[in-house]
Amino acid sequence: MIPVRCFTCGKVISNFWEEYKRRVNDGEEPAKVLDDLGIMRYCCRRMILSHVELVDVLAPYQ
């Protein structure tokens, strides 16, 4: 579950996650995808690039 907003600047970033994940899995370069999505601030880029999906890992233990 990606955070809704960037922790540093407060820009909404959660709406870009699915598109970013799909395009990177299709083989596109992450930097180019972020540029195409309009995510230019390094704090917002950090939020998306460093995100790890833990929901699938933790779901069996609930």
Residue pairs with C-beta under 8 A, 6 or more apart in sequence:
1 54
1 55
2 13
2 14
2 17
2 47
2 48
2 51
3 13
3 14
3 47
4 12
4 13
4 14
5 11
5 12
5 13
5 14
6 13
6 41
6 43
6 44
6 47
7 43
7 47
8 43
8 44
9 41
9 43
9 44
11 41
11 44
13 39
13 44
13 47
13 48
16 37
16 39
16 48
17 48
17 51
19 33
19 37
20 30
20 33
20 34
20 37
20 48
23 33
24 30
24 33
30 49
34 40
34 45
34 48
34 49
39 45
39 48
